[in-house]
Amino acid sequence: MKIKTLKITVVTCLSLLMFNCTKEEKQKEFTVAEYEAAAKHMDRSLYSLVHNQVSGSSFVAENSVLYVTTNKDGKRFVLVNSDSKTKEDAFNHQKLADVLSKELDKEIKANELPIYGVSISDDLKSINFSANREQYIYNLSDNSISKKTSNTKGASRNEHVSPNGKLAAYIDNYNLWVRNLETDKKTQITFDGKEDYGYATNNAGWTKSDGAVLKWSPNSDKIATFQQDARGVGMMYLTSTNVGHPKLEAWKHPLPGDEKIFTIERVIIHLGNKPKTVRLKMKPDFQRGTTTDHIADWDNTLLDAQWNKEGTKFAFVSGSRDHKIAHLQIADANSGQIASIHKEEVDTYYESGVNAENWKVLFDSNEFIWYSEKSNWGHIYLYDLTTKELKNQITSGDWLVKQVKHIDEKNRQIYFSAGGKEEGNPYHNYYYKVNFDGTNLTNLTPSKGTHSVTFSDDYSMLIDTYSTTTTPPVSVLRNGNGEKIMNLETADISELKANNWQEPIEFSVKARDEKTDLYGLMFLPSNYDGSKKYPVLNYIYPGPQSGSIGYYGFRPVWRDFQAVAELGFVVVAVDAMGTPMRSKSFHDAYYGNMGDNGLPDNITAIKQLAQKYKGMDIERVGIWGHSGGGFASTRAVFAYPDFYDVAVSGAGNHDNRNYEADWGEKWQGLLVEGTLEGKTDGTTNYDNQANQLIAKDLKGKLLITHGTMDNNVPPSNTMLVVEALIKANKDFDMILFPNKRHGYGDMTNYMTRKRWDYFVTHLLNAKPAQGFKLK
C-alpha cells in the first residue's frame, strides 16, 4: 500500500511538473504592438474624427444664429436665418484668410482659421474675433481688418473685475485692494486683515488659491465678502523630494472632529473716497456651501450670495457645520442688520441642486424660490418674502430639478434642467419651462437623450444639442416652446467607426435591494467571443458628490475603458446607490457609512451582467479607481476579498479623519467617540470607513499609489493603510510619485501603464509588454 502510494505520488508530481512546464511555455506575453493597438482607443485625437458638430454658437439680432462646425474639409462658420430656415457661410472664409495672413505675416488657410471668440454684429456687417492674443474687427463690406483698442488694462487671474469693467479687487497682505483698470490706481479698502484672519481668503483646506472670494454689487460700488478666521485651525504639511534640504509646504487644513475649523465673518465694503466696512450683525458662519464643500466658484465668486439690483440688500444662505441646516437671510447693506427668511433642517445634508444654487430672492415681487428634497425628490417652491409662507410648490413628481437656468420675473416663468421625468435613462438631461404657479410645464427638448442648450437673450429660441452614449450629437434650432424650427447639424462618426471605435454597452440592472434600477456602461474587447472567458475590471468612483459615469451623452473616448478592454478584459462602471441625480433616499443610501462605497451595488451589477454575457469570468475580478475611487477599490479587496481579486488604488482618502473636515462631516456626520460606561472606548462613528482597520483582511493583490505632494488628499491617508498592511504581514505593491499632486501630472501615463501591467499579470496570468511607453 505504501509502495503504491509512493508511485502515485511520483507520477502525480511528474504530471504536475509537465503541466506547469506546458503552462509556462504557453503563458501569453504581450507585444508592444498589442499595447499600442489598445492605447489607440484612448487617443484624444479620436475626438477630431467626429465631424459636423455645433460649437461656439450665439444668437444674432432677432432671427439669426452663428455657429462653428468642423467637417472633413476643416472649420466652417455658419449663419442661420430662423425665418427663412436657411444657413450659409457667415462670411467669405478665403477673403478673411487672405487679410489675416497679411496681418499675422504667415499663411492662413481658409479651412483652418485660427480665430476664436467669434461674434457678428446685429446688422451682419462686421465680425469680431480674437487671434494671436489680439482682438479684431473684420468689415465684411470692404474686406478690411482692424485691431480693437481698449482703455483698460487687463486683470490678472487673481483679480476680480467689477460688473462695469472698470475696477478689479484683489488681496494684498491679507487685505482687500481695488485697482482702477483705466488709471492703474490702487486703493486699499480694508485695513485690519492679518495672517490667519484675512479678507476674502480662498482656502478650504483641500483647495486654495490667491484669488479673492467676493461678490460685487450690480452697480460696482460695494463688495460682499468675509474675513476668514483660521486662527487655531490645524495645519497640513508636505515635504518635497530633492537633492538637499526638502521644501516644507504648510497650510491651514481642518479635519473632522477638530474643535476649531474655518469660520467667516461676513462684511459688506462700501467703496468711494473713504471705503467703509459694514460687518453683518450676526455670529460667524461656518465655511459651508449648499452646492459644494467650499464657498468660491471657479472664478472666485462668492457662492450662495445674491444682491438686489439696487445694491441695498444682500441675500445669502448660512450652513451648519454638519450641513443639516440651510438658513436664508437678508442683510441691509448700510446697517448690517439681518433678517431671517427661511430655515430648512434635514436628517442628513441639505443641497440646493445638482452643482447649482436653485434658490433665488425675487425682491421686486416680494417672493423667493427655494429648493428642497423634502418630498424625496429635488423640487422648487415659491414663498412669500413678507409672510415667509409657502405660496405653492412649483414642480413635483418622482423626478428632480437639477439646475434653475433662468427666472423670467416679468412673465413669471422658470427655465430649468431636470432628470428622470421622461421615459428611459433618468440621467439624461432635459430642459423645461414652467409658470411660477406650477402650470404649463413644457419640455423644451423632447428628443431622447442628454441635452445641452444655448438660449437666445429673450428665451424665444434655443439651440438644442442632444446625444446618447451610442448616438452622436444632433443639433436643432427650436422656438421658445420647444418646437423644432430647423435642423442645424448631425454629427458624422463614419471616420471614427473606420478607426475601430467600439460602442459602449449601456445597461440597467437592479441594485442590492433588488428593486431600484441602476445604470452604467460596459466595454467589451472588439474581438469579444462569448464562448471564451474574460476577467472583469470594475472602474469605480463612489461619490457621494458624483458617480462613476453620471453623464450618458456621446463620447468618442471614455477614459481608457475600451483601451484596457482590448487587452482581454470586460470593463464595467456603475452609478451605484449613494450617488447624486436621483432621489434623496438614493443619494442618502450610505450616509454615515462611507465605507460602503457603493460596492454591494457594483458586485450585484457584475453578477447580473454575467448572466447575460457568458464571457464574463467573475472568478477573476479586478477593480480600480482614483481619489474616492482609490478609497473604494482598496476597500473592495479588504471587505470583499472573495469577490475582488486584484485592486489598483490611486490617491485614496482611506480614512476621512485625515481628509478635509467639510467633506467627512457632510457625508459621514460629525465625529463622535464611542463610550463604554461613560468613558471613551477608543471607537468612533468613523471606524466603519477607515480602510486601515480592515487591511488585515486582504487576500488578493493590491497596488496602492499616491503622490507625495498631494495637497488634496494628503498622502498620510495611504500611509495609514501601508502601516496596517505591514503590521498584518500582508504582501502588497506600492508606488509613490515624488513631488506629484493629486493627479500625478506628467507621471499619469506611467501610472496607467503600471495599472494595465498589474491586471495583465495577476488576472490574465500573462506577461506585460516590455518597453511599452504610453504616449
C-alpha positions in Angstrom: 0.0 0.0 0.0 2.8 2.4 0.9 4.7 1.5 -2.4 1.5 2.1 -4.5 1.0 5.4 -2.8 4.6 6.4 -3.5 4.2 5.6 -7.1 1.1 7.6 -7.4 2.8 10.5 -5.7 5.8 10.3 -8.0 3.6 10.1 -11.1 1.4 13.0 -9.8 4.5 15.1 -9.2 5.8 14.4 -12.7 2.4 15.2 -14.2 2.2 18.5 -12.3 5.7 19.3 -13.4 4.9 18.6 -17.0 1.7 20.6 -16.7 3.4 23.5 -15.2 6.1 23.4 -17.9 3.5 23.4 -20.6 1.6 26.2 -18.8 4.8 28.2 -18.6 5.5 27.7 -22.2 2.0 28.9 -23.2 2.0 31.9 -21.0 0.9 34.9 -23.0 3.4 37.6 -23.5 2.0 40.9 -24.8 3.9 42.7 -27.5 4.4 46.5 -27.7 2.3 46.5 -30.8 -0.6 44.9 -28.9 -0.4 47.5 -26.2 -0.1 50.3 -28.8 -3.2 49.0 -30.6 -5.1 49.1 -27.3 -3.9 52.6 -26.5 -5.3 53.9 -29.8 -8.8 53.6 -28.2 -7.9 56.3 -25.6 -6.2 58.7 -28.1 -7.7 62.2 -27.7 -7.3 62.7 -31.5 -10.4 60.4 -31.9 -12.4 63.5 -30.9 -11.3 65.1 -34.2 -12.9 62.2 -36.1 -16.4 63.3 -35.1 -17.5 65.8 -37.8 -20.4 68.2 -38.1 -20.9 69.2 -34.5 -22.2 72.6 -33.5 -19.9 74.6 -31.2 -19.3 78.3 -30.3 -22.9 79.1 -31.0 -24.6 82.5 -30.4 -27.7 84.4 -31.4 -27.6 87.5 -33.6 -30.3 90.1 -33.7 -33.8 88.7 -33.7 -33.7 85.9 -36.2 -30.1 84.7 -36.8 -27.7 82.2 -35.3 -24.0 82.0 -35.7 -22.1 78.7 -35.0 -18.9 77.0 -36.0 -18.7 73.4 -37.2 -15.8 71.2 -38.4 -16.2 68.8 -41.3 -13.7 66.6 -43.1 -12.6 69.7 -45.1 -12.0 71.8 -42.0 -13.6 74.5 -39.9 -16.6 76.4 -41.1 -18.6 79.4 -39.6 -22.3 79.2 -40.4 -25.0 81.9 -40.3 -28.6 80.7 -39.9 -31.8 82.6 -40.6 -34.6 81.3 -38.5 -37.3 83.0 -40.6 -36.3 81.6 -43.9 -34.8 78.4 -42.3 -31.7 78.7 -44.3 -28.0 78.5 -43.5 -24.9 79.7 -45.3 -21.3 80.7 -44.7 -21.2 83.6 -42.2 -18.5 85.3 -44.3 -16.1 84.5 -47.1 -13.6 82.3 -45.4 -10.9 82.7 -48.1 -11.1 86.5 -48.0 -10.6 86.6 -44.3 -7.8 84.1 -44.5 -6.1 86.4 -47.0 -6.3 89.5 -44.9 -5.4 87.7 -41.8 -2.3 86.2 -43.5 -1.1 89.7 -44.2 -1.9 90.9 -40.6 -0.1 87.9 -38.9 2.6 87.6 -41.6 2.1 83.9 -42.1 0.0 81.7 -44.3 -3.5 81.1 -43.1 -5.7 78.5 -44.7 -9.4 79.2 -45.3 -10.5 76.0 -43.6 -8.1 76.4 -40.6 -8.9 80.0 -39.5 -7.1 80.4 -36.1 -9.8 82.6 -34.7 -11.9 82.3 -31.5 -14.5 84.2 -29.5 -16.2 85.0 -32.8 -19.4 87.1 -32.9 -21.2 89.0 -35.6 -22.8 92.4 -35.4 -26.6 92.7 -35.3 -26.5 94.4 -38.7 -24.5 91.4 -40.0 -21.8 93.8 -41.4 -18.8 93.0 -39.2 -17.2 90.1 -37.4 -15.5 90.4 -34.0 -12.9 87.8 -33.1 -9.7 87.1 -31.3 -6.5 85.8 -32.9 -2.9 85.7 -31.8 -3.9 87.2 -28.4 -5.4 90.3 -30.1 -8.9 91.3 -30.7 -10.0 92.2 -34.3 -12.9 93.6 -36.2 -13.4 92.4 -39.8 -15.5 94.6 -42.0 -17.5 92.4 -44.4 -18.3 95.2 -46.9 -14.7 96.3 -47.7 -12.8 93.2 -46.6 -10.8 95.2 -44.1 -9.4 94.2 -40.7 -8.5 96.3 -37.7 -7.4 95.8 -34.1 -9.7 96.7 -31.3 -8.3 99.1 -28.7 -9.1 99.3 -25.1 -8.6 101.9 -22.5 -8.5 99.4 -19.7 -5.6 97.2 -18.6 -6.3 93.5 -18.4 -6.9 91.9 -15.0 -4.8 89.1 -13.6 -6.4 85.8 -12.7 -6.3 86.7 -9.0 -8.2 89.9 -9.6 -12.0 90.0 -9.5 -13.4 92.5 -12.1 -16.4 94.6 -11.3 -19.6 94.5 -13.4 -18.9 97.8 -15.0 -15.5 96.5 -16.1 -13.6 99.4 -14.5 -12.3 98.0 -11.2 -10.5 94.9 -10.1 -10.4 93.7 -6.5 -7.5 91.6 -5.1 -5.8 90.6 -1.9 -2.5 92.1 -0.8 -1.1 91.3 2.7 -4.4 89.8 3.9 -6.4 92.9 3.0 -8.5 93.8 0.0 -7.5 96.4 -2.5 -9.1 97.7 -5.6 -7.3 98.7 -8.8 -8.7 101.1 -11.4 -8.3 99.3 -14.7 -8.2 102.6 -16.6 -5.7 104.5 -14.5 -4.0 101.6 -12.7 -4.5 103.5 -9.4 -4.6 101.1 -6.4 -6.7 101.7 -3.3 -6.6 99.8 -0.1 -10.2 99.1 1.2 -9.7 97.0 4.3 -7.1 97.6 7.0 -7.3 95.1 9.8 -6.6 91.9 7.9 -3.7 89.8 9.2 -2.2 86.3 8.9 -4.9 83.6 9.6 -7.5 86.4 9.7 -7.5 87.8 6.2 -10.2 89.1 3.9 -11.7 87.1 1.0 -9.3 84.3 1.7 -9.7 81.4 -0.7 -8.7 78.4 1.4 -11.0 75.4 2.0 -8.2 73.1 3.2 -8.3 70.7 0.2 -8.3 73.6 -2.3 -6.8 77.0 -2.1 -5.7 79.9 -4.3 -4.6 83.5 -4.1 -7.7 84.9 -5.7 -10.2 87.0 -3.7 -13.6 85.4 -2.9 -16.3 88.1 -3.2 -19.4 89.3 -4.9 -19.7 92.8 -6.4 -22.9 94.7 -6.2 -24.6 95.2 -9.6 -23.6 98.9 -9.7 -20.0 98.2 -8.7 -20.0 100.4 -5.6 -20.0 97.6 -3.0 -18.3 94.3 -2.3 -19.8 91.4 -0.3 -17.1 89.2 1.2 -15.9 87.9 4.5 -12.9 87.9 6.9 -11.8 84.3 7.3 -10.8 83.2 10.8 -8.2 80.5 10.6 -6.7 81.2 13.9 -6.1 78.0 15.8 -7.0 75.8 12.9 -4.8 72.8 12.5 -2.1 72.6 9.9 -1.3 70.2 7.0 2.3 69.5 6.0 4.1 68.2 2.9 7.8 68.0 2.1 9.4 67.9 -1.4 11.8 65.3 -2.7 15.0 66.9 -4.0 18.8 67.0 -3.5 19.4 69.0 -0.4 17.0 70.2 2.2 13.4 69.5 1.4 10.9 72.3 1.0 8.1 72.4 3.5 4.6 73.2 2.3 2.3 74.1 5.2 -1.2 75.4 5.3 -4.4 75.6 7.4 -6.4 72.4 6.9 -9.1 71.4 9.4 -10.0 67.8 9.9 -13.3 66.1 11.1 -13.6 66.4 14.9 -11.3 69.4 15.2 -12.5 71.9 17.8 -11.5 74.8 15.6 -12.4 74.9 11.9 -12.7 77.8 9.3 -15.3 80.4 10.1 -16.2 83.5 8.2 -17.3 86.9 9.4 -19.4 88.4 6.7 -18.8 92.0 5.6 -20.0 94.5 3.0 -17.5 97.0 1.9 -18.6 100.4 0.5 -16.3 101.9 -2.0 -15.8 105.6 -2.7 -13.4 108.3 -1.4 -13.5 106.8 2.1 -14.1 103.0 1.9 -16.2 101.7 4.8 -16.6 98.2 6.0 -20.0 97.1 7.4 -20.0 94.0 9.5 -23.1 92.0 9.3 -24.8 91.7 12.7 -24.6 88.0 13.2 -22.3 85.3 14.6 -19.5 84.0 12.4 -20.7 81.5 9.8 -19.2 78.1 9.3 -17.5 78.0 5.9 -20.1 75.9 4.2 -22.0 75.9 0.9 -25.2 74.4 -0.4 -23.7 73.0 -3.5 -20.1 72.4 -2.7 -17.7 71.9 0.1 -16.2 75.4 -0.2 -17.7 78.8 -0.9 -16.0 80.0 -4.0 -17.0 79.4 -7.6 -14.4 78.6 -10.3 -13.9 82.3 -10.9 -13.7 83.1 -7.1 -17.3 84.4 -7.0 -18.8 84.1 -3.5 -21.4 81.3 -3.6 -24.8 81.3 -2.0 -24.9 85.1 -2.3 -27.2 87.5 -4.1 -27.6 91.2 -4.3 -30.8 93.1 -5.1 -30.4 95.2 -8.3 -30.1 98.5 -6.3 -27.2 97.1 -4.2 -29.0 97.9 -0.9 -29.9 94.3 0.2 -27.7 91.2 0.2 -29.2 87.7 0.5 -27.2 84.7 1.5 -27.5 81.2 2.9 -25.7 80.1 6.0 -25.0 76.4 6.6 -24.5 74.5 9.8 -21.2 72.7 10.4 -22.8 69.3 9.6 -24.7 70.7 6.5 -28.0 69.7 8.0 -29.3 73.3 8.3 -29.6 75.8 5.5 -30.6 79.3 6.6 -31.7 82.0 4.1 -31.1 85.5 5.4 -31.1 89.1 4.0 -28.7 91.8 5.2 -29.2 95.6 4.9 -26.1 96.8 3.2 -25.9 100.0 5.1 -26.7 99.0 8.7 -25.6 95.3 8.6 -28.9 94.3 10.2 -30.0 90.7 9.4 -33.5 89.4 8.6 -34.1 85.7 8.9 -36.2 84.5 6.0 -36.3 80.7 5.8 -34.6 77.8 7.5 -34.6 74.1 6.4 -33.2 71.3 8.6 -32.8 67.8 7.3 -31.6 64.5 8.7 -28.5 64.0 6.5 -27.4 67.0 4.5 -29.0 69.9 2.6 -28.2 70.6 -1.0 -29.8 73.3 -3.2 -29.4 71.5 -6.5 -27.1 69.5 -8.7 -23.9 71.6 -8.8 -26.1 74.8 -8.9 -27.8 77.1 -6.5 -31.5 76.9 -7.1 -32.7 79.4 -4.5 -33.4 83.0 -5.5 -34.8 86.0 -3.8 -37.2 87.9 -6.1 -37.0 91.4 -4.5 -39.3 93.1 -7.0 -42.3 90.7 -6.4 -41.5 90.2 -2.7 -41.1 86.4 -3.1 -38.4 83.8 -3.0 -37.8 80.5 -4.7 -36.4 77.7 -2.6 -35.1 74.2 -3.5 -35.9 71.3 -1.3 -35.8 67.5 -1.4 -38.4 67.1 1.4 -40.6 65.1 -0.9 -37.6 62.7 -1.6 -37.1 64.5 -4.9 -35.4 67.8 -5.6 -38.1 70.4 -6.5 -38.6 74.2 -6.3 -41.1 76.0 -4.2 -42.4 79.6 -4.2 -42.6 81.5 -0.9 -43.9 85.0 0.1 -41.0 87.1 1.3 -43.0 89.1 3.8 -45.1 86.3 5.4 -42.4 83.7 4.7 -45.3 81.3 4.0 -45.4 78.8 1.1 -47.4 80.1 -1.8 -47.2 76.9 -3.9 -45.0 74.1 -5.0 -43.7 74.9 -8.5 -42.6 71.4 -9.6 -43.5 68.0 -8.3 -43.3 64.3 -9.1 -40.9 61.4 -8.9 -38.1 63.2 -10.8 -35.7 66.0 -9.9 -34.9 69.6 -10.9 -31.2 69.8 -11.4 -30.4 73.4 -12.2 -32.5 76.6 -12.5 -31.1 78.3 -15.6 -33.3 81.4 -15.8 -36.1 83.1 -13.9 -38.3 85.4 -16.1 -39.9 87.6 -13.4 -41.9 89.6 -15.9 -43.7 86.6 -17.4 -43.4 84.6 -14.2 -41.7 81.6 -15.8 -38.7 79.4 -14.7 -36.4 77.6 -17.1 -34.5 74.6 -15.6 -32.8 71.3 -16.4 -34.1 68.1 -14.9 -33.7 64.3 -15.0 -36.0 61.3 -14.5 -39.2 62.8 -15.8 -39.0 61.4 -19.3 -39.1 57.6 -20.0 -35.7 55.9 -20.2 -32.4 56.7 -18.6 -33.0 59.0 -15.6 -29.5 60.5 -16.0 -30.5 62.0 -19.4 -30.6 65.8 -19.1 -33.7 67.7 -20.4 -34.7 71.3 -20.3 -38.1 72.7 -19.3 -40.0 75.8 -18.5 -42.9 76.2 -16.0 -45.0 79.0 -14.7 -44.5 80.3 -11.1 -47.8 78.7 -10.1 -46.7 75.3 -11.4 -48.8 75.3 -14.5 -47.8 74.8 -18.2 -44.8 72.6 -17.6 -43.2 72.3 -21.0 -40.4 70.1 -22.2 -38.3 72.3 -24.4 -36.0 69.4 -25.5 -38.3 66.5 -26.3 -35.9 64.3 -28.3 -34.5 61.3 -26.4 -31.0 61.8 -24.9 -28.8 64.1 -22.9 -29.3 67.7 -23.9 -27.3 70.9 -23.7 -28.8 74.1 -24.8 -27.9 77.7 -25.7 -30.8 80.2 -25.2 -31.3 83.5 -27.0 -31.3 86.5 -24.8 -35.1 86.7 -24.7 -35.5 82.9 -24.5 -37.6 82.9 -27.7 -35.3 80.4 -29.3 -32.8 77.8 -28.2 -30.1 75.7 -29.9 -30.6 72.1 -28.6 -27.8 69.6 -28.9 -28.6 66.0 -27.8 -27.0 62.6 -27.9 -26.8 59.2 -26.1 -23.9 57.0 -25.3 -24.2 55.4 -28.7 -25.8 58.0 -30.9 -23.7 61.1 -31.9 -24.8 64.7 -31.3 -27.7 66.2 -33.2 -28.2 70.0 -33.1 -31.5 71.6 -33.9 -33.0 75.1 -33.5 -36.2 75.3 -31.5 -38.6 78.1 -30.6 -39.4 79.1 -27.1 -42.0 76.3 -26.7 -39.5 73.5 -27.8 -40.9 73.2 -31.3 -38.3 72.5 -33.9 -37.6 75.3 -36.3 -34.9 73.5 -38.3 -32.1 71.1 -38.2 -28.6 72.5 -37.8 -26.1 69.6 -37.8 -26.0 65.9 -37.3 -22.6 64.6 -36.2 -20.9 62.2 -38.6 -18.9 59.4 -36.9 -18.2 57.3 -40.0 -14.5 58.1 -39.8 -14.5 57.3 -36.1 -16.0 53.9 -36.8 -13.5 53.3 -39.5 -10.8 53.6 -36.8 -12.3 50.6 -34.9 -14.4 52.7 -32.5 -16.4 50.4 -30.2 -19.8 51.4 -28.9 -20.1 51.2 -25.1 -22.9 49.0 -23.8 -25.3 50.9 -21.7 -27.1 48.7 -19.2 -29.7 48.8 -16.4 -29.7 46.2 -13.6 -31.2 46.0 -10.1 -29.5 47.4 -7.0 -28.7 45.5 -3.8 -32.3 45.9 -2.7 -33.5 44.0 -5.8 -35.9 46.9 -6.6 -34.0 50.0 -7.5 -32.8 50.4 -11.1 -29.0 51.0 -11.5 -27.4 52.3 -14.7 -23.9 52.0 -16.1 -21.7 51.2 -19.0 -19.8 48.1 -20.1 -16.9 47.8 -22.6 -16.1 44.6 -24.4 -13.0 43.8 -26.4 -13.5 44.4 -30.1 -12.9 40.7 -30.7 -15.2 39.6 -27.9 -16.2 35.9 -28.1 -18.9 34.8 -25.8 -17.5 31.3 -25.7 -14.3 32.5 -24.2 -13.7 33.8 -20.7 -12.6 37.3 -19.9 -11.6 38.7 -16.5 -13.8 41.6 -15.3 -12.4 45.0 -14.4 -14.6 47.3 -12.3 -13.9 51.0 -12.5 -15.3 52.8 -9.5 -15.9 56.4 -8.3 -18.2 56.0 -5.3 -19.2 59.7 -4.9 -21.1 60.7 -2.9 -20.9 64.0 -4.9 -20.8 62.2 -8.3 -20.8 58.7 -9.7 -18.7 56.5 -11.9 -20.5 57.7 -15.1 -23.1 60.3 -14.4 -23.0 61.6 -18.0 -24.8 59.5 -20.6 -24.2 61.5 -23.7 -21.9 60.7 -26.6 -18.1 60.4 -26.1 -15.5 59.1 -28.6 -13.3 58.2 -25.6 -14.4 57.0 -22.2 -11.2 57.3 -20.1 -9.2 54.2 -21.0 -12.1 51.8 -20.6 -12.0 50.5 -24.2 -8.3 50.6 -24.3 -7.9 48.2 -21.4 -10.7 46.1 -22.6 -8.7 45.5 -25.8 -6.1 43.7 -23.7 -8.6 41.0 -22.9 -11.0 42.3 -20.2 -14.6 43.2 -19.8 -14.8 46.7 -18.1 -17.9 47.7 -16.0 -18.7 51.0 -14.4 -21.9 51.6 -12.4 -23.6 54.6 -10.9 -24.4 52.9 -7.5 -26.7 53.9 -4.7 -25.2 56.8 -2.8 -24.5 58.9 -5.8 -26.5 62.0 -6.9 -29.1 62.9 -9.6 -31.7 60.5 -8.4 -34.0 60.6 -5.3 -32.9 61.9 -1.9 -33.1 58.4 -0.5 -31.0 57.0 -3.3 -28.3 59.6 -2.6 -28.5 59.0 1.1 -28.0 55.3 0.8 -24.8 55.1 2.7 -24.8 58.4 4.6 -22.8 57.8 7.8 -21.1 54.8 6.4 -18.8 55.9 3.6 -17.0 52.6 3.8 -20.0 51.2 1.9 -18.7 53.0 -1.3 -21.5 51.5 -3.4 -19.5 48.3 -3.5 -22.6 46.0 -2.9 -24.2 47.5 -6.0 -21.1 47.1 -8.1 -21.0 43.4 -7.1 -24.6 42.7 -7.8 -24.4 44.6 -11.1 -21.5 42.5 -12.3 -23.2 39.3 -11.3 -26.3 40.2 -13.2 -24.4 41.2 -16.3 -22.5 37.9 -16.2 -25.8 36.0 -16.5 -26.3 37.6 -19.9 -22.7 38.0 -21.1 -21.3 34.5 -20.7 -17.8 35.6 -21.5 -17.5 37.4 -18.2 -15.4 35.5 -15.8 -16.5 36.6 -12.3 -14.0 34.3 -10.7 -11.3 36.8 -11.9 -12.3 40.3 -10.9 -10.2 43.5 -10.6 -11.1 46.9 -9.5 -9.5 50.4 -9.8 -10.2 54.0 -9.1 -8.6 57.3 -8.1 -9.2 59.6 -5.1 -12.6 58.4 -3.8 -12.2 55.5 -6.3 -8.8 54.7 -4.7 -10.5 54.6 -1.3 -13.3 52.3 -2.7 -11.0 50.0 -4.8 -8.8 49.4 -1.7 -11.9 48.8 0.4 -13.1 46.2 -2.2 -10.2 43.8 -1.6 -10.4 44.3 2.1 -14.2 44.0 2.6 -15.0 41.6 -0.3 -11.8 39.6 -0.9 -13.8 36.6 -2.1 -15.2 38.6 -5.0 -12.4 41.1 -5.9 -9.1 39.5 -6.6 -6.9 42.5 -7.6 -7.1 46.2 -6.9 -5.2 49.2 -8.2 -5.7 52.2 -5.9 -4.8 55.8 -6.7 -4.6 58.7 -4.1 -7.3 57.3 -1.9 -8.9 59.1 1.1 -8.7 55.9 3.0 -9.7 57.4 6.3 -11.7 60.7 6.1 -10.5 61.7 9.6 -7.3 62.5 7.7 -9.2 64.4 5.0 -10.8 67.9 5.0 -13.4 68.5 7.7 -16.1 69.7 5.4 -16.1 66.6 3.3 -16.3 64.0 6.0 -18.7 65.9 8.2 -21.1 66.3 5.2 -21.2 62.7 4.2 -20.2 60.8 7.4 -21.5 63.2 10.0 -19.8 65.0 12.9 -17.1 62.9 14.6 -18.5 61.1 17.7 -16.4 59.0 20.0 -17.8 55.8 21.4 -18.3 55.4 25.1 -18.4 52.4 27.5 -19.7 53.0 31.0 -19.3 56.8 30.5 -15.7 56.6 29.2 -14.3 56.8 25.8 -13.8 53.2 24.5 -11.5 54.2 21.6 -14.1 53.8 18.8 -15.7 56.5 16.7 -18.5 56.7 14.2 -15.8 57.0 11.5 -14.4 53.5 12.2 -16.8 52.0 9.6 -15.0 53.8 6.8 -11.4 53.5 7.9 -9.6 51.2 5.5 -6.6 50.6 7.7 -8.9 48.9 10.3 -9.7 46.0 7.9 -6.4 45.9 6.0 -5.7 42.6 7.7 -8.4 41.0 5.6 -6.6 41.4 2.3 -6.4 38.2 0.3 -5.7 39.2 -3.2 -3.3 41.6 -4.9 -3.1 45.3 -4.2 -1.2 48.1 -5.9 -1.6 51.2 -3.8 -0.3 54.6 -5.1 -0.1 58.2 -4.1 1.6 61.5 -5.0 4.0 62.7 -2.2 2.9 66.3 -2.6 -0.9 65.6 -2.9 -2.5 68.7 -1.3 -6.0 67.4 -2.0 -5.8 64.0 -0.4 -2.7 64.1 1.8 -0.5 61.0 1.4 -0.9 60.2 5.1 -4.2 58.6 4.1 -2.2 55.9 2.2 0.5 55.6 4.8 -2.1 54.6 7.4 -3.1 51.7 5.2 0.5 50.8 4.4 1.4 50.7 8.1 -1.6 48.4 8.8 -0.7 46.0 5.9 2.9 45.7 7.1 1.8 45.1 10.7 -0.6 42.4 9.4 2.3 40.8 7.4 0.4 41.3 4.1 2.1 41.4 0.7 1.2 44.3 -1.4 2.8 46.6 -4.0 3.2 50.4 -3.8 4.3 53.3 -6.0 4.9 56.8 -4.6 5.1 59.5 -7.2 7.7 62.1 -6.0 6.6 65.7 -5.9 3.3 64.9 -7.6 -0.1 66.4 -6.7 -3.4 64.6 -6.7 -3.5 63.8 -10.4 0.1 62.6 -10.8 0.8 65.2 -13.6 3.4 64.0 -16.1 3.6 60.6 -14.4 0.0 59.8 -15.2 0.9 57.8 -18.3 3.4 55.7 -16.3 0.6 55.0 -13.7 -1.8 53.9 -16.4 0.8 51.6 -17.9 1.6 50.1 -14.5 -2.2 49.5 -13.9 -2.5 47.7 -17.2 0.6 45.6 -16.4 -0.8 44.8 -12.9 -4.1 43.5 -14.2 -2.4 41.6 -17.1 0.0 39.9 -14.7 -2.5 39.0 -11.9 -5.8 38.4 -13.8 -4.6 37.2 -17.2 -1.5 35.4 -15.9 0.3 37.0 -18.8 3.5 38.9 -19.2 3.1 42.7 -19.9 4.7 44.2 -23.0 8.3 45.0 -22.3 9.4 48.6 -23.2 5.9 49.9 -23.9 5.5 53.7 -23.2 2.1 55.3 -23.2 2.3 58.4 -25.3 
